[in-house]
Amino acid sequence: MLQRYTVYHATNPLQMFFHDETQWQSNRSAHYRRVARVGAESCDYSLDQVFALTNHIDDCDWSQHPAVVWHATRPLRSTSVGDVLVHATTHETWMALPFGWQKVAQEP
């Protein structure tokens, strides 16, 4: 079964170093840009699939991949550390870390 995720890119490059989930929770629109909706196979590594699908690999523009069902206007960068994925149905939220993923608590 296909799982849908919404991808948000941090607008502050320092988020790649600090991974501050409060920026997501407090004033999301000031710190993040919604960039894509992506479908991934339902499995233990769905987050990794979405990460790979939203990266420019081998000079291929990720927005052209068939699993990307919507994307924002350009410029679009690759998904990176500090960016956030939200499951479309469960609304579980995950932040990309240098190694793996951190579940982000729901808004207080």
Phi, psi and omega in degrees: 000138181280132176255137180254140178229147170257135184252130178240131176257135176295139179271344179258117181300337179293342178299335177297334182261327188258338176047051186272103183292342179293335175295326176289319186282326189273303184221069187309313185294338178278339187245346184223150177239127176287123187241340184195159165239130189227143174259137178224152177296144178284110180195180182292343183241033178303319180299318179295325177297313180298318178302311181296320182292339181250033174236141175284108182239135179054044178061020177262133178283118186299334182292347180270355182290138181299336180285345178274107187271345176201146172214155180288172176291157180288158008279145178237129176257173175288149174294142187215181176303135181094346177280165190232140173244137179236125178291132186294329184264310185274342184064014172299139187237135184227138176253134178287131177247171178304328176224095176097206189226148175242125176290133182260129180296148176297159180304139179294000000 
